[in-house]
Amino acid sequence: MKILELDTPVLTIDADALDRNIERMKDMTAAAGIQYRPHAKTHKSAIIARMQTEAGAIGVCCAKLGEAEVMAAAGIDNILITTAVIGESKIGRLMHARNQAQIAVVADNDDNIDMLGRIAQLSGQKLDVVVEIDIGQGRCGVPPGPEAARLAKIIDDHGWLNFTGLQGYQGKIQMVTDTGERRTATETGLDLFAATIADVENAGLKVRIKTGGGTGTSPFDLDRGLLTELQTGSYVFMDSRYRGIGWPGANEPPFEQSLHILTSVVSKPAPDRVIVDAGLKSASSDHGPPMIADVEGRIYEFGGDEHGIIRMADGGEVPWTIGDKLRLIPSHCDTTVNLYDQFMVVQGDSVVDVWPIDTRGKTQ
Ligand SMILES: Cc1ncc(COP(=O)(O)O)c(C=O)c1O
């Protein structure tokens, strides 16, 4: 089947660009001597997770327990859940999934650690726990420093928990446009991370995993060499926000756009605008509207749940007609992927495969 024969709106992955992105991350981390544990919250696909582990990733990160359950059942055997798992019912599920894979989870408070320990004991399996530190995000995590060492000691002293390491991730600096500012913000966070590692080690504990970093900070995380593993997610697909920020070197992103929304013109009510079938339910809006790929001078705006409106930047006639198909670049890949059930995998102008988006909607 040819791409242009696909019904729309549909999410496509360029197989060759995806392969090159996976290979590039492998090369970048290998050159820096750092491991990588890509974040599966981006692609939500067991097939892509397997491609990453086959390319040398030590495992994957999952944002939610529900994602980890699916990945573990699909045979991904080394998983870090990067948000806390709270409450008896979820920790029970966690220990059940732990039968299928090596799973570690982050924690940032005594009550959660206590409950993780009690339920691990009931299930008869030890659980790996990573202490989350807040290195600047202002979200979860203990403040860097002695508080992290205190929690690490509690975990280490517990017979059913293993203190495995520290996580520090700053989402809000990933897309700082100015390359120098982003480098400085990365360094500042990593300084706090380094000081916390020292505190934990001074308490007599080994910090085996030092985990964090995203696509935007990856060049600087790799330069610094403090982390033992990178959690980059978006690099597999990229999006217009990530494409628009500055990058070190030639100012070109090291990763290619592999993800697109294919959409069709469904109406041309006036010469200066066409209406396409991808609206708010086909392209996430949290980072603004998608961009139009392949051509210049055309602007997309959301026209409602099911519609997008495209005009020429100069107000002239739009050179498209009903039935024409065009590609959009999502503004935010993670949240756009979560709107679809499957990826159409394309190569050249042909559709070569269909991959399920296995953890779509797995928010619990
Ligand atoms: C904890 C954590 N680590 C890593 C990532 C991956 O970041 P990116 O998609 O920017 O590479 C995310 C994304 O939100 C995250 O929440």
The ligand as an SDF file (V2000), in Angstrom:
LIG
                    3D

 16 16  0  0  0  0  0  0  0  0999 V2000
   11.3060   11.4030   34.2730 C   0  0  0  0  0  0  0  0  0  0  0  0
   11.5050   11.6140   32.8140 C   0  0  0  0  0  0  0  0  0  0  0  0
   12.6540   11.2300   32.2490 N   0  0  0  0  0  0  0  0  0  0  0  0
   12.8920   11.3890   30.9400 C   0  0  0  0  0  0  0  0  0  0  0  0
   11.9410   11.9670   30.1060 C   0  0  0  0  0  0  0  0  0  0  0  0
   12.2460   12.0720   28.6280 C   0  0  0  0  0  0  0  0  0  0  0  0
   12.3570   13.3600   28.1910 O   0  0  0  0  0  0  0  0  0  0  0  0
   12.4090   13.7100   26.6370 P   0  0  0  0  0  0  0  0  0  0  0  0
   11.1700   13.1850   26.0170 O   0  0  0  0  0  0  0  0  0  0  0  0
   12.4790   15.1640   26.6280 O   0  0  0  0  0  0  0  0  0  0  0  0
   13.6140   13.0420   26.0890 O   0  0  0  0  0  0  0  0  0  0  0  0
   10.7330   12.4080   30.6510 C   0  0  0  0  0  0  0  0  0  0  0  0
    9.7420   13.0660   29.7990 C   0  0  0  0  0  0  0  0  0  0  0  0
    8.8000   13.6930   30.2010 O   0  0  0  0  0  0  0  0  0  0  0  0
   10.5090   12.2190   32.0380 C   0  0  0  0  0  0  0  0  0  0  0  0
    9.3550   12.6090   32.6080 O   0  0  0  0  0  0  0  0  0  0  0  0
  1  2  1  0
  2  3  1  0
  2 15  2  0
  3  4  2  0
  4  5  1  0
  5  6  1  0
  5 12  2  0
  6  7  1  0
  7  8  1  0
  8  9  2  0
  8 10  1  0
  8 11  1  0
 12 13  1  0
 12 15  1  0
 13 14  2  0
 15 16  1  0
M  END
$$$$
